[in-house]
């Protein structure tokens, strides 16, 4: 009897080896892609939709825990997110192998190895740690050079801050560690807050070692000592109990579990086999991989109810509904049904569908109630196993009942006035994108209601889906383009000037107002960015984001030819934002004027300019796989318009590929011709005249052939390449970094400057400020334009950015005071390096450099706009 499990293990290992030899797609996944820069992907091991993501934490600020070498590793925690922006979440239950309990626990990495399901690093002290994982149990294999010890900290989490109760920062509620015998430690960590400002969640753990230990222990930490220099550690995780965490520890050894992980990923990835270059294979399969990291399957691990299925970490549906959900639907409709049913279980228990959810708590709702899009997308594509009557009930709750003070958690904030006026008036948070997104959400409700036979409901919501037109200002012209979504007050008046931010603070003795244009960011940087007219985008972007009524949008822009010119200008002048989801559909809008060739050219240009297979190969936050799934779809030449039953067709970047569909049929896709220009597409020998294919057609399987031309249109590029070159040049002359305190939120960004002829080019973050010499010499105001969006260029900036003009500095030196920003500043004290000034009748202070070639403001304090800073040498 004792030999049987060992025999089974041998069979499993041999089976795993056979599978790995037979299939190779998982080997193309490179978890390092997107881990550096703005992508923020998690590079550690994870199972498909797995609950546990173990990996290194390099401090408490990286969202995914990991940071590039030479950042020190403070330990390895078991829970992480992937690709997210905003505040941190998770990073619970930290372990750190050490050899000297009195030394600094933070360790410098000597080397690092990352591949699918496997992470390893060697510290400079000689400790080597290998990690893999199952769905709910992390596996560690630790090699010590001597004196083997393991530090456990149940109180660790990401997003710690010395200031209590900061928004988007996690806060410790409680933690506990308890030792059981000489092989096991159990405990928990209870944390609240984080990105979604959520309720408290509890992560329980059970840690087991394969060799005995002695220990020292207090309430929240433990130090284990071993006699063997090779130690295998398993950390089971649960959100229900420590005993459940213990049950979640699987019986596999490290190598066996790694083989099982490869097998699980191969099952997912092998649904698509591709013919492409080695680089394309790495980019494509890594894109599929990223799409399956979140949401996470926590079925049976919900501490609030036992209804199944249960998924968590919708982070956020605002990001993922466009491409991630449709990709899961295409490859694994049963999985998508489980995800939708999980959303419906949340509705049944908590009263609303979430737009985002993490740590078993709804929030944050970024724009619309976009679970409606996910449900409509599943419905129109015939996903079975979903109670669509219940789904419609949940959607109508979003459409009819204002959540009031809970609008950040779920539902539609400002719904009552939206239903009264047909738009959200300026002054209510996110009025612009809420109006646009509510209109789209209403269209999705109409889709489901119509299909279920509720014609009156469908007609009502179809009418409401036109509400985006109520913020469309036909007579507004900007930079050669006509018609934009613009702010409007509750009396119906269009607003040309708006209060900057919320306007509670006084500056220059009056409320600070600015002209509103289609590129205006109304928030003073990140203060209060959540309350802007458009969240995470501008009117330039959102005015082209009407996915359910592109025909109406074309009409509003003046017809097909005017619309083409509008799109051409939008891309040529650099308004397209590759980093953000509201622009996802825009490159394909040429389809609606009969020019899929122009869509193809734009898509190929964007991918070639912005995506690679390198660690910095994603151009924006991956956002739970949104950016990666956008890439995967376009590499296949398919693009979903979420909530509708078709895919737009562009020439694939891949030479050919085959999809094994969920019904067992095969779809084979190939190209005919020498170029990559779009000529036509044929499905099973018949031309698809409008360059789109329905989901039902695609599920029939067969042959999809793209005929190509060698003379594709060459779209005009914006000045992105030149700006990138300039940014690189500035980086070589980096003056310093600059640390901002923005309403108690903290950012540290690169800061540099250099002259180009009569223009001073200042870089902050990845934003460029082109300041004319006259402003540098004579200005009497600061430039407050914000560096929030990477790649932005502020041409002919008015005012000085983080310095004062030479004229003002000379006057300050001569007179001991100067007027700047309409404020009188008086010298308080002076050193050989700086002049310390204070504003008359205010607490505002500045320290101005005497030793730089510019009068840099080395430090600003108590600015009533909420923008303080300090330059770091």
Secondary structure, DSSP 8 states (H G I E B T S, - for coil): -HHHHHHHHHHHHHHHHHHHHH--GGGG--TTTT-STT-----S---TT-S---EEESSS--TTS---TTS-B-EEES---SS--SS-----SEEEEES-TTS-S-B-EEEEEEETTEEEEEETTS-EEEEEE-SSEEEEEEE-SSS-EEEEETT--SS--SSTT-TT-EEEEEEEEEEETTTEEEEEEEEEETTTTEEEEEEEEEEEESS-EEEEE-SSEEEEEESSSEEEEEEEEESS-HHHHHHT--S--HHHHHHHHHHHHHHHHTTEEEE--HHHHHHHHHHHHHHTSSSEE-TT--SS---S--EE-B--HHHHTTTHHHHHHHH-HHHHHHHHHHHHHHHHHHSS-BSSEETTEE----SS-THHHHHHHHHHTT--S--HHHHHHHHHHHHH---GGGTTTBS-TTHHHHHHHSS--TTSTTHHHHHHHHHHHHHHHHHHHHHTT-HHHHHHHHHHTTGGGGGEEEEEEETTEEEEE--B-TTS-B-SEEESTT--SEETTEE-EEE--TT---SBTTBTGGGSSSSSS-HHHHTT--TT-HHHHHHHTTSHHHHHHHHHHHHHTT---TTSGGGTTGGGGGGGGT-HHHHHHHHHHHHHHH--SSTT--SS--TTTHHHHHHHHHHTTEEE-TTSSEEEE---SSSEEEEE-TTS-EEEEEEESSS-EEEEEEETTEE-TTSEEEHHHHHT-EEEEEEEES--------THHHHHHHHHHHHHT--EEEEEEETTEEEEEEEEEEEETTEEEEEETTEEEEEEHHHHHH--SB------STT-EETT--SBSSEE-HHHHHHHHHHSEEEETTEEEEEEEE-SSEEEEEETTS--EEEEESSSSSEEEEEEE--TTSEEEEEE-
